[in-house]
């Protein structure tokens, strides 16, 4: 209970700092139209959510720690039960963070695994799915070491780092995940997150990180149309994208590591056009 209270207090304090942006007086309408930015870790979710949050009328809530910590439990619940709980949580944070006049932008990558419950709770929500070359994702994950065998420590919500199976690993494959090479685990994570995030195409716009880096203005037009935001202001924010990180896998991964990533992700890579 004390840990949960600290997570909520931290989330509210973070949101309070962002509460000044001009919003709407129609609080009910604003509440029903949040934006959820999701995708595999290291795919640009933080950057894009932050860029959306710069548009007047929206606010990037960051990765909400109580929300992120609860996702494994939400994923195990019936969809309607999870929907009720997650809506109560988000609305509590919006209320105490003084951002009820702004459309919320939630950016936890793991939200992909409860997308059905999210859309049950917020049928008018807009979903943004960030997709990035899995080899670049793997290069970044390997640098971070979050899935590395023998890695000690815990993340910002207390979940342990290391090679152990997460809640999103397929039932019956936990030991296989534990024994896998670090690069293969990274490819595994990409495949599972991306597959989960594609579950609701009618509510979702897919944004390729590579296309965003090459042409932020065109990416902003599609994204703004989907979420209902000013494309000019959004394009200005997205122009800060780091294009130099595209293709880093060619410099940072060995041929053996590339093969390990592709051993888990090849089919989905081919479907999405990553060759």
N, C-alpha and C positions, 0 to 999 in steps of 0.2 A: 504493500500500500504506500509506504514512504517513497519507494522508487517511482511508482506511478505518479505520485504527487509532484515529485521533482521534475519528471518528464513534462507534465502538463504546465507547471510553472515556467519551465524553460521555454516551452512552445509559445505560451502567452506573451512572455517578455519579448521574444523575438518578433512576434507579430505586431505587438504594440509599437515597435520601432518603425513599422512600415504603414502605420494607420493614417497618414496624413494625405494620401492621394485623393483627388477629387473623385467622388462616386455618385451614386444614384440615391434618391429619396425613396424609391420603390424597393423596400427591403425584401419583400417576398419574391419579387422577380429576380433580384440579384442573388438571393440564396439558392434559387433553383438552377442557376446556370454556371456552376463552377467549371474550371478547366483542369483536367488531369493530364499531366505530362509524364509519360512512362516509357519504358524501354530497358534494355540491358544496361547494367552499370557501365559507366565510361562511354556512353553513347551520345552525350551532349544534353542530357535531360536538365541538368542544373543550369547550363547556359541558356537554353531555350526558355525554361520556366522563368528565369530572371529577366530575360528580354521581354516576355509577355507581361510580366509584372511592372514593367516600365510604362506601359500604356495606361493612360488615365482611365479610371474605372475598374482596374484590375489590381490585384496585389498578390505577389509571390509569397506564399507562406513558408517556403523552404521545405526541407524534409522534416515534417512534424514528428517529433520523437515518439510521443504516445501512439500516434497512428502507425508509424513504422514498426514499433515494438509489438503492436497488436495484430499485425497482418498474418503471421503464421496461425494465430488462433482464429482470426476471421475466416481464413481459408478452410478451416476444418468445420465451420458451422454451416447449417442450411443457409441458402442465399438470403432469404427474407430476414432471418435472425441477424445475420452479419450486417445486412443493409441498415437495420434499425440502429444497431450499436455504432456503426461507423458514421452514420448521419448525426447521431447525438454527439459523438466526439468532435466532429468537424464544426458543428454549430456552436458547441461550447467554446471552442478555441476562437472562433470568429467573434462571438459575443464578448468574451473577456479580453480579446485582443483589440477590440474597438474597430473592427473592420467589417461590420455587418452591412455597411453602405457600399462595399466593394466586392466585386466578383473574385472568389478565391481561386488561386492557382496552386494546386498540390503537385509535388514533384517527386514523390518516393518511387523509385523504379519498381519496387516490389508490389506496388498497387496493381501491376499487370495481373497478378495471381488472384485478385479479388475483383476483377473488372465487372463480372456479372452482378455482384453485390453492389458495387459502386453505381452502376446504371439502374439497378433496382431502386436504390436510394435517391438518385438524381437522374431521372429519365431525360432531362433536358441538358445534361452535362455535355461538354465537348471534350473529346479525348485526342491527345496528340501523342503519336507513337514515334519516337526517335529511333531510327535504324542506322546502324553504322557497320562497316565491314568487320566481320568477327575477328579477323586477324589483327586489326587495329585495336579492337576491344581487348583481345587477349594480350597484346603487347602492353597495354595500359594496366590491365589487371595483374599481369606478372610483375610489373614495376611496383604496384601498390602492395602486392604480396598478400592480399586478403584471403586467397584460397591456397596459399603455399603450405606444403607439408611442413610441420614443425613450427609454424608461425604461432607465436603466443600473443596474448592481449585480447582486447574486446573492442567492438565498435562503439558508436555514440549512443546506442540503446542497450549496451551490455551483452550483445550476442558475441560469442567467441569467434575469432579468426581461425584459420587453419583448414585442413583438408577434409574435415568431417562433412557428412551429407547435410544439406539444408532441407527445409520443409518442401522445397520445390523439386527435389530429386524424385524420380519415379519410384513408386513403391516396389520393393524387391531389388533395386539397383544400388542401394545405399553402400554396400561393401565394395561394389565395383567403383563407385565414385571415390570412396576413401582411398582405394589403391591406385587410382589413375594418376598419370603424369600431371604436373601443374598446368601445362598448356592445354591438355585435354579437358581438365576441369573448367578452364576458362571458356573453351569452346562449348562445353556442355551448358554452362550458365547462359551463354548467349542464345543457344538454341531454345532453352526452356523459357527464358524471358520473352524472346521475340515471338515464339509460338503462342504464349499466353496473351500477349498484347494484341494479337491479331484476331481475337475472339469476337470482336464487335465492329466489323468494318463499317457499318452504316453510321456509327457515332464517331468514327475515328478518321483523322487525317494522318497519313504516313509522311514523315519528313526524313529524307536521307541526309545524313550529316555531310556526305560528300557533295551533294547538290547544293546544300545550304552554304558550304564553304566556297563553292565555285560561283554562286549567284544568289547572294542574300536577298536581293530585291524581289526576284521571282519567287523564291521560297516564302517571302513575307506575304506576297499577294495571296497565295494558296492558303497559308496558315491563317491570315487575317480573315479571309472569307469564311473559313470553317468556324473560327471561334467568335466571330463578330467583333473585330477590333479594328482600329485605325491602321491601315497598311503602311502609311508613310512613317508614322512614329515607330511601328514595329520594325520596319526595314532599317531604320536608323539604329535601333538597338541591336538587331541581328548583324549589322555590318561589323561588329566587333569580333566576329567569329575567328578562331585561330585556324586558318587554312593549312598552316605548315604541319599540323598533326595528321593530315590525311596521307595514308601510305607509309606511316612510320614503321609498320610491320616489316617492310622490306629492309629496313636498317637494323631493327631490334630483335627480330626473331630468327632463329636458326632454321634450316630446312626441316630438321627433326621436329621442332616446335610447330611449324606450319602444318606438318603432316598430322600431328596430334590434334590440333584444332580441327582440321578437316575430317578427322576420323569420327568426330561427333557431329559436325555441322554441315557436312558436304551437301546433303540433300536439300536442306533449307537454303544454303548458299546458292545452289544452282537455281532454285525456284525464284530467289530474289535477285539473281543476276550478278552475284559476286563470283568472279572467276579468277 
